[in-house]
């Protein structure tokens, strides 16, 4: 597609995105991320409209899901789910602007912003240099107006703040700190915000059609050479499924007698291996599909039969892995790692269901977008359910039910966990909350736009019922309740 030139309004919106980024994003992430994203979206919309592009159904779907993912840092404080949500949001925004139906179009569009950051700046600069008078003069006039407004607001804001305490409180919550040590960080955020806005606008003005990237099909193998390994693998999976059926249906005494395990020990063993089996099977299906014989209808029917059977058997492996993790969590409690791999395993099961459906339909052109949609939806659900809060809630509920808790599972959680951990009694509560309470005190109160809803709730709870002020007090409380100190890795 021919690239439309950058308009003055596009450049002005990009400058506003850079200014907002340098102003709002230094302290932390919260609503500020949504505000900056709204400005970047506006700039991309202006560029797309100037290029004569109109939104389509998939464009709206990807964009809405990206905004839902950006709400995660505004709601929760945990770092890993927030980072995952931001990465996926940026990828989906790029996909929304690029479009794409085939595997090459969808997968190459996700990181498309990365190689548009510098070209976007060059594109905007070249468009402004090519303009005579009006467009460039408008940009310069707006920049001068912003500079004058900033000076006036600073002077009169300082006067009003010194004259009225309530006004000072309002202005203090809105105005960023003017710490000189933050200038390099703010400058970097300005450049990042500007480049991101112009990068998305550059894509919107004329995206590269990754669907047109040539992908050579794999050389079809002979039927025996291809089908024999898959048939053998299906037999092994079938043997595993039969053993699982025997155990579930109650005829497992002989099997358990040979292994020397109890029923619960047998159920908890092997989750990680089954997770690896699931991932490797997905790789096998992709490779086998690429090199499958396809010269005759019999070849295509055999490929569908063997790959479909393997996908169906893999669903049983997924169910077995989830069941084993359920027993594992019931015995030892939930951790963030266990919750994460549970979410990944469930998503892998969804992918195999999509593969089975694609094998039963005449055309599977919908599969690439459906697979990416399932992954993005899984990331959104994982982030919006508050993993740290869920882990804390499960462990506290288990403590209330059984009187047992492994405090190592909850002591390193973020502020999201505070409402649940606040229900623990005495030294258990002190031990569980001492780290997060110390971190909140060390960070100090943040501006409203850089604070998540979860952190605000945690600060209110700890202000009403504080924990001792030093980490050593928390360590002593942990010793009194007998928390183990061997911090060896446990899944």
Protein Blocks (a to p, Z undefined) as FASTA:
>chain_A
ZZddddfklmmmmmmmmmmmmmmmmnpccfkmmmmmmmmmmmmmmmmmmnopacdfklmm
mmmmmmmmmmmmmmpmbfklmmmmmmmmmmmmmmmmnopjblmlmmmmmmmmmmmmmmmm
mmmmmmmmmpghjlmmmmmmmmmmmmmmmmmmmmmmmmmmmmpmklmmmmmmmpccfbfk
lmmmmmmmmmmmmmmmmmmmmmmnopcdfklpccdddddddfklmmmmmmmmmmmmmmmm
mmmmmmmnopammmmmmnopafklmmmgoklmmmmmmmmmmmmmmmmmmmpcfkbmklmm
mmmmmmmmmmmmmmmmmmmmmmmmmmmmmmnopafklmmmmmmmmmmmmmmmmmmmmmmp
mblklmmmmmmmmmmmmmmmmmmnommlmmmmmmmmmmmmnopacfklmmmpcfklmmmm
mmpghjlmmmmmmmmmmmmmmnopadfklccfklmmmmmmmmmmccdfbfklmmmmmmmn
opafbfcdcZZ
